[in-house]
Amino acid sequence: MPNAMALAEITSMPRGMDLPALGAFVSGEGLRHAYNHQVRVRLDEWRAADE
């Protein structure tokens, strides 16, 4: 879907990490379709911090 909006799943954000800056390019894993062309995403940098 070209106009899909990704929503970072902040419940998976590790303690002590900051949100990415507005306009920053990020990568992540699509978790599930939310609604209205929105996709929940777990950011790669958060996953790396958990390991």
ABEGO torsion letter per residue (X at the ends): XAABBBBBBAAABBBGBBBBBBGBBBBBBBABBBBGGBBBBBBAAAAAAAX
